[in-house]
Amino acid sequence: MFGGLFDGVALATSSPAQLRAIDERLYAHDDLYADVAYNTGGFQWWERDAVDRLFPTSGRVFVWAAGGGREMVEFARRGFAVEGCEYNSALAAGVDVAFDHAGTRHGRMHACERDMWPPTATGPYQALVLGWSSYSLVRGRGTRVELLERAASVLDPGAPMLLSYFAATDAHRYIRSVALGGRLTARWFGVSAPERGDMLTPNFAHMFEEQGLRAEVEAAGFEIVEISTVGVARAVCRRVVMSDDRSDGCL
Ligand SMILES: C[S@@+](CC[C@H](N)C(=O)[O-])C[C@H]1O[C@@H](n2cnc3c(N)ncnc32)[C@H](O)[C@@H]1O
């Protein structure tokens, strides 16, 4: 209860720069993402399951929030042409090291800003992975939908996207406390209240109910193919085929 109230106050009064600094430091000092054995260790089970069943077996794939390159290296091993981005320069520095260690063809890294799709990543891509839990680390519904819209614009129609996230399951009391702390602080200081589902872990994260996630994804031109909260919460989505896609008569 009190932890939630405190997080609500902190979220309402923290600047984007402060939240960025927490996130950047947390990951830069987490040895896991600089560990070459981890970064060459392949997919987690839920990623392997999704990729094996629902991704194409070749083509051009993009990994957003690539960390030290774990998913990128595994796609390269499987013969994909892989590209990616990572805003945290301490983590991004490990990507080439991981490719060297794995002995695979290097993927292409794009420079990018936090929360944003890299402007040089123009595709077309046949598949997309938003790195482990990263969608939940983007603050603000509008920012998240814009990110997905940009991604959709460079994906082939029907291309799959794997998106993992923090589920709101079992956290309803905490969510209510954060909302209360955030609302009271916002009223008192005349600032914006956090969105329902925002949390501190201690870096910023947003927890989703399935309905809210579905609405964001659909607003950006994707549909959810399957969704699960067993283990890591994740959804495999598909870039919706739009009428423009058919204008050249190819589909
Ligand atoms: C749990 S790590 C996963 C890293 C890598 N994909 C893996 O699985 O090993 C989350 C990643 O999201 C990135 N990230 C955090 N907040 C972000 C934001 N707002 N915009 C873009 N990337 C973010 C972090 O820098 C980190 O690389």
The ligand as an SDF file (V2000), in Angstrom:
LIG
                    3D

 27 29  0  0  0  0  0  0  0  0999 V2000
   15.3140   -6.6010  -20.1120 C   0  0  0  0  0  0  0  0  0  0  0  0
   16.4180   -5.6940  -21.1610 S   0  0  0  0  0  0  0  0  0  0  0  0
   16.4470   -6.7690  -22.5880 C   0  0  0  0  0  0  0  0  0  0  0  0
   17.7110   -6.6650  -23.4180 C   0  0  0  0  0  0  0  0  0  0  0  0
   17.8390   -7.7260  -24.5040 C   0  0  0  0  0  0  0  0  0  0  0  0
   16.7670   -7.6080  -25.4780 N   0  0  0  0  0  0  0  0  0  0  0  0
   17.8400   -9.1220  -23.8830 C   0  0  0  0  0  0  0  0  0  0  0  0
   16.7780   -9.7550  -23.8500 O   0  0  0  0  0  0  0  0  0  0  0  0
   18.8880   -9.5450  -23.4300 O   0  0  0  0  0  0  0  0  0  0  0  0
   15.3840   -4.3120  -21.6760 C   0  0  0  0  0  0  0  0  0  0  0  0
   16.0100   -3.4450  -22.7310 C   0  0  0  0  0  0  0  0  0  0  0  0
   15.1420   -2.3540  -23.0170 O   0  0  0  0  0  0  0  0  0  0  0  0
   15.9110   -1.1680  -23.1550 C   0  0  0  0  0  0  0  0  0  0  0  0
   15.0350   -0.0330  -22.8120 N   0  0  0  0  0  0  0  0  0  0  0  0
   14.6020    0.3270  -21.5760 C   0  0  0  0  0  0  0  0  0  0  0  0
   13.7840    1.3970  -21.6510 N   0  0  0  0  0  0  0  0  0  0  0  0
   13.7230    1.7340  -22.9640 C   0  0  0  0  0  0  0  0  0  0  0  0
   13.0350    2.7530  -23.6630 C   0  0  0  0  0  0  0  0  0  0  0  0
   12.2420    3.6230  -23.0190 N   0  0  0  0  0  0  0  0  0  0  0  0
   13.2150    2.8390  -25.0050 N   0  0  0  0  0  0  0  0  0  0  0  0
   14.0120    1.9370  -25.6390 C   0  0  0  0  0  0  0  0  0  0  0  0
   14.6730    0.9230  -25.0310 N   0  0  0  0  0  0  0  0  0  0  0  0
   14.5160    0.8230  -23.7000 C   0  0  0  0  0  0  0  0  0  0  0  0
   17.0600   -1.3470  -22.1850 C   0  0  0  0  0  0  0  0  0  0  0  0
   18.1350   -0.4940  -22.5040 O   0  0  0  0  0  0  0  0  0  0  0  0
   17.3510   -2.8320  -22.3570 C   0  0  0  0  0  0  0  0  0  0  0  0
   18.2270   -3.0450  -23.4170 O   0  0  0  0  0  0  0  0  0  0  0  0
  1  2  1  0
  2  3  1  0
  2 10  1  0
  3  4  1  0
  4  5  1  0
  5  6  1  0
  5  7  1  0
  7  8  2  0
  7  9  1  0
 10 11  1  0
 11 12  1  0
 11 26  1  0
 12 13  1  0
 13 14  1  0
 13 24  1  0
 14 15  1  0
 14 23  1  0
 15 16  2  0
 16 17  1  0
 17 18  1  0
 17 23  2  0
 18 19  1  0
 18 20  2  0
 20 21  1  0
 21 22  2  0
 22 23  1  0
 24 25  1  0
 24 26  1  0
 26 27  1  0
M  CHG  2   2   1   9  -1
M  END
$$$$
